[in-house]
Amino acid sequence: MKGKSARLKVAADALKWPILNGGFANALALKSGPFKGKGKTEEGDSFTISSKVVRSQYGDSRKRQRALWADRDVFTGFDGVVGPTGIGYDVVRMTLRAASPGDRVITHPLRSFPFFGLVSAAFEIEIAGERVGVDFNLDRHDTLVNASTGKLLADHYGGALSGDPVQYRLFNSTSRPGRRLVLTRPFLIDGYSVGDIAVRIRPEAKSSIPDSTVVPDPDEIVVTANTKKKPRYAITLGTDYLKNCSSITYDLRAKTVALACT
């Protein structure tokens, strides 16, 4: 980028737009275009996201793409992250272990959005009539779901939050609080058990997911708010789910992702 080398991590659950540390963006002297965003961390700290179209080169692949950066450093050990859909190659293969003669190939269509195309290397499954986005994180053992998906799974497969709060990490290495979700019926994707599940829950939020650690008060009145905003369902599968798989192959021209698993 701009004649300087960057240490970018290709993360399976990252976006097609590279996200850079603020310090590295400053070193590149990047000046933001008109498109900016604001957000808050789960601790309540505000941050700004800036963006600019830049020229990038990944190996022998050159491309123009929009780069995003925060007004702070959010990655440790590298300058930023980018997803498999953002590095300019038609086929991207992530090798997990040596291939086995018994591997079977499972193929899903990648999720594409109008005007934006393949924003992330995610596919969709259906749970209880709802479309749920699925991607992978090769740095974590368990599977991570957001609160809406945790509620969907608890309702459909039977289950409850269990144990003390746990810490999970996003692709940007930031630690966040969550809870374990224990289901009473098996949850399988493509015939393989999903394994341990952690639910992303803000510390101050009161979840509508049953909690096995809380003794119900028969006199308590529970009020559930109605909202017109459609829930977003998302699952990030960890290495526990992938333990029987040798590779993940993204064919961006065919818009498919294929897992080779025994």
C-alpha positions as a printed NumPy array, in Angstrom:
array([[  0.   ,   0.   ,   0.   ],
       [  1.426,   3.355,  -1.122],
       [  4.799,   1.691,  -1.656],
       [  5.078,   0.342,   1.894],
       [  4.933,  -3.261,   3.053],
       [  2.298,  -4.269,   5.555],
       [  1.913,  -7.325,   7.75 ],
       [ -1.697,  -8.263,   7.018],
       [ -3.315, -11.336,   8.492],
       [ -5.683, -13.236,   6.189],
       [ -8.507, -14.152,   8.579],
       [-11.36 , -16.41 ,   7.504],
       [-13.915, -14.286,   9.375],
       [-12.633, -10.883,   8.18 ],
       [-14.098,  -8.614,   5.493],
       [-12.975,  -8.097,   1.903],
       [-11.896,  -4.581,   2.89 ],
       [ -8.588,  -4.567,   4.799],
       [ -8.899,  -3.091,   8.276],
       [ -5.73 ,  -1.361,   9.442],
       [ -4.297,  -0.196,  12.722],
       [ -4.634,   3.546,  13.136],
       [ -0.871,   3.914,  13.617],
       [ -0.118,   2.115,  10.356],
       [ -2.697,   4.224,   8.493],
       [ -0.958,   7.32 ,   9.854],
       [  2.404,   5.987,   8.683],
       [  0.904,   5.655,   5.194],
       [ -0.421,   9.212,   5.49 ],
       [ -3.888,   7.983,   4.526],
       [ -6.462,  10.732,   4.302],
       [-10.045,   9.641,   4.74 ],
       [-12.614,  10.034,   2.013],
       [-16.145,  11.268,   2.731],
       [-17.333,   7.91 ,   4.061],
       [-16.79 ,   7.624,   7.798],
       [-18.443,   5.621,  10.53 ],
       [-18.689,   5.731,  14.284],
       [-19.17 ,   2.989,  16.799],
       [-18.662,   1.939,  20.374],
       [-16.706,  -0.854,  21.907],
       [-18.499,  -3.19 ,  24.274],
       [-16.874,  -1.179,  27.083],
       [-18.656,   1.94 ,  25.799],
       [-15.592,   3.68 ,  24.291],
       [-16.331,   5.585,  21.084],
       [-14.181,   5.165,  17.977],
       [-14.172,   6.411,  14.399],
       [-13.723,   4.306,  11.258],
       [-12.242,   6.078,   8.229],
       [-11.855,   4.764,   4.69 ],
       [-10.076,   5.439,   1.418],
       [ -9.615,   3.622,  -1.897],
       [ -5.97 ,   2.481,  -2.156],
       [ -3.784,   0.396,  -4.458],
       [ -2.814,  -2.9  ,  -2.834],
       [ -0.618,  -5.828,  -3.814],
       [ -0.879,  -9.323,  -2.324],
       [  1.874, -11.484,  -3.795],
       [  1.466, -11.026,  -7.553],
       [ -2.136,  -9.818,  -7.223],
       [ -2.617,  -6.07 ,  -7.638],
       [ -5.931,  -4.369,  -7.048],
       [ -7.691,  -1.186,  -6.031],
       [ -9.8  ,  -1.603,  -2.932],
       [-11.241,   0.368,  -0.068],
       [ -9.181,   0.222,   3.114],
       [-10.687,   0.903,   6.538],
       [ -8.908,   2.023,   9.669],
       [ -9.798,   2.909,  13.233],
       [ -8.504,   5.901,  15.139],
       [ -6.446,   3.537,  17.299],
       [ -4.379,   0.366,  17.08 ],
       [ -6.635,  -2.667,  17.381],
       [ -4.343,  -5.489,  16.209],
       [ -1.392,  -7.052,  17.967],
       [  1.533,  -8.482,  15.984],
       [  0.359,  -7.287,  12.565],
       [ -0.761,  -4.109,  10.836],
       [ -4.257,  -5.215,   9.882],
       [ -6.533,  -8.009,   8.7  ],
       [ -8.238,  -8.893,   5.427],
       [-10.566, -11.74 ,   4.479],
       [-10.076, -14.374,   1.752],
       [-12.423, -12.42 ,  -0.526],
       [-10.179,  -9.336,  -0.435],
       [ -6.757, -10.47 ,  -1.658],
       [ -7.483, -10.631,  -5.375],
       [ -7.14 , -14.369,  -6.096],
       [ -9.867, -16.51 ,  -7.697],
       [ -9.085, -19.484,  -5.437],
       [ -7.887, -19.224,  -1.836],
       [ -7.162, -22.425,   0.084],
       [ -6.545, -22.596,   3.832],
       [ -4.717, -25.821,   4.69 ],
       [ -5.521, -27.195,   8.148],
       [ -3.676, -30.542,   7.97 ],
       [ -2.496, -33.091,   5.413],
       [ -5.261, -34.326,   3.108],
       [ -6.694, -37.792,   3.79 ],
       [ -7.909, -40.323,   1.175],
       [-11.16 , -40.49 ,   3.148],
       [-11.896, -36.772,   2.863],
       [-15.288, -35.843,   1.469],
       [-15.905, -32.426,  -0.02 ],
       [-18.814, -30.332,   1.251],
       [-19.632, -27.263,  -0.844],
       [-21.752, -24.243,   0.049],
       [-22.553, -21.132,  -2.002],
       [-20.943, -18.019,  -0.573],
       [-23.271, -15.266,   0.576],
       [-23.282, -12.32 ,  -1.837],
       [-24.867,  -8.917,  -1.242],
       [-26.381,  -6.573,  -3.834],
       [-23.933,  -3.782,  -4.834],
       [-21.235,  -5.13 ,  -2.468],
       [-20.728,  -8.698,  -3.736],
       [-18.779, -11.107,  -1.52 ],
       [-18.289,  -8.952,   1.562],
       [-17.072, -11.884,   3.66 ],
       [-16.261, -15.546,   3.108],
       [-19.492, -16.693,   4.739],
       [-22.242, -19.084,   3.72 ],
       [-25.749, -19.591,   5.07 ],
       [-27.649, -22.418,   6.739],
       [-31.245, -22.6  ,   7.907],
       [-32.216, -23.059,  11.553],
       [-35.892, -23.096,  12.519],
       [-36.793, -21.266,   9.314],
       [-34.174, -18.525,   9.83 ],
       [-31.178, -17.866,   7.597],
       [-27.963, -17.927,   9.621],
       [-24.579, -16.723,   8.365],
       [-21.636, -19.08 ,   9.008],
       [-17.895, -18.415,   8.8  ],
       [-14.726, -19.718,  10.473],
       [-12.086, -18.589,  12.953],
       [ -8.866, -20.614,  12.923],
       [ -7.559, -19.03 ,  16.139],
       [-10.257, -20.2  ,  18.522],
       [-11.257, -23.663,  19.71 ],
       [-14.958, -23.173,  20.332],
       [-17.774, -21.797,  18.219],
       [-18.905, -18.201,  18.744],
       [-22.467, -16.961,  18.174],
       [-24.113, -13.608,  18.759],
       [-26.924, -13.218,  21.301],
       [-29.727, -13.515,  18.72 ],
       [-28.309, -16.799,  17.457],
       [-27.794, -18.056,  21.007],
       [-31.495, -17.46 ,  21.672],
       [-32.432, -19.198,  18.391],
       [-30.303, -22.244,  19.246],
       [-31.558, -22.43 ,  22.837],
       [-35.167, -22.317,  21.659],
       [-34.721, -24.838,  18.832],
       [-32.295, -27.343,  20.377],
       [-33.126, -26.816,  24.04 ],
       [-30.452, -25.329,  26.23 ],
       [-29.302, -22.632,  28.602],
       [-26.371, -20.44 ,  29.48 ],
       [-24.089, -22.16 ,  31.944],
       [-21.175, -21.327,  34.216],
       [-19.284, -18.114,  34.803],
       [-18.61 , -15.501,  32.107],
       [-15.836, -16.467,  29.677],
       [-13.576, -14.416,  27.433],
       [-13.502, -14.75 ,  23.655],
       [-11.429, -13.008,  21.011],
       [-12.497, -11.404,  17.762],
       [-10.27 , -11.48 ,  14.678],
       [ -8.784,  -8.174,  15.874],
       [ -7.388,  -9.879,  19.013],
       [ -9.696,  -7.87 ,  21.276],
       [-10.998,  -9.797,  24.276],
       [-14.749,  -9.676,  24.933],
       [-17.066, -11.252,  27.539],
       [-19.451, -14.097,  26.768],
       [-21.242, -17.096,  28.257],
       [-21.219, -20.807,  27.509],
       [-24.332, -22.246,  25.861],
       [-25.136, -25.883,  26.652],
       [-27.718, -27.538,  24.372],
       [-29.784, -30.594,  25.26 ],
       [-30.004, -31.847,  21.654],
       [-27.129, -32.222,  19.171],
       [-26.443, -29.259,  16.904],
       [-24.849, -30.477,  13.662],
       [-23.7  , -28.652,  10.548],
       [-23.105, -30.907,   7.522],
       [-23.264, -33.902,   9.872],
       [-20.481, -32.687,  12.193],
       [-21.033, -31.609,  15.786],
       [-20.48 , -27.923,  16.387],
       [-19.02 , -28.666,  19.844],
       [-18.515, -26.017,  22.535],
       [-20.478, -22.793,  21.983],
       [-19.82 , -19.34 ,  23.437],
       [-22.456, -16.582,  23.195],
       [-21.494, -12.937,  22.785],
       [-23.405, -11.049,  25.478],
       [-22.766,  -7.539,  26.729],
       [-22.075,  -7.562,  30.485],
       [-24.85 ,  -5.058,  31.205],
       [-27.454,  -6.779,  29.029],
       [-30.148,  -9.028,  30.418],
       [-30.4  , -11.981,  28.066],
       [-33.633, -13.739,  27.159],
       [-31.689, -17.011,  26.886],
       [-32.403, -19.365,  29.821],
       [-29.628, -19.379,  32.426],
       [-28.952, -22.598,  34.313],
       [-27.034, -20.701,  37.012],
       [-30.031, -18.531,  37.999],
       [-32.777, -19.832,  40.293],
       [-36.09 , -18.481,  38.915],
       [-38.174, -16.269,  41.177],
       [-41.856, -17.276,  40.869],
       [-42.885, -13.704,  41.728],
       [-40.664, -12.058,  39.107],
       [-42.397, -10.407,  36.163],
       [-40.367, -10.628,  32.956],
       [-41.039,  -7.944,  30.346],
       [-39.843,  -8.576,  26.775],
       [-39.535,  -5.563,  24.486],
       [-40.848,  -5.749,  20.95 ],
       [-38.628,  -4.457,  18.153],
       [-39.116,  -3.967,  14.44 ],
       [-35.436,  -4.578,  13.778],
       [-34.866,  -8.038,  12.332],
       [-32.339, -10.068,  14.336],
       [-28.998, -10.789,  12.685],
       [-27.979, -14.424,  13.041],
       [-24.29 , -15.329,  12.858],
       [-22.126, -18.345,  13.723],
       [-18.326, -18.436,  13.675],
       [-17.103, -22.035,  13.757],
       [-13.857, -22.727,  15.625],
       [-11.196, -25.389,  15.284],
       [-13.164, -27.882,  17.396],
       [-15.673, -28.106,  14.536],
       [-12.846, -28.229,  11.961],
       [-10.778, -30.926,  13.699],
       [-11.779, -33.518,  11.069],
       [-11.167, -31.187,   8.103],
       [ -7.992, -30.857,   6.052],
       [ -8.766, -27.646,   4.132],
       [-11.172, -24.805,   3.389],
       [-11.202, -23.71 ,  -0.255],
       [-12.819, -20.493,  -1.416],
       [-13.598, -20.337,  -5.149],
       [-14.485, -16.693,  -5.604],
       [-15.273, -17.007,  -9.294],
       [-17.787, -19.802,  -8.63 ],
       [-18.765, -18.082,  -5.337],
       [-18.443, -21.274,  -3.303],
       [-16.646, -22.501,  -0.202],
       [-15.66 , -26.182,   0.032],
       [-14.571, -28.095,   3.129],
       [-12.608, -31.331,   2.799],
       [-13.391, -33.423,   5.908],
       [-13.264, -37.072,   6.929]])
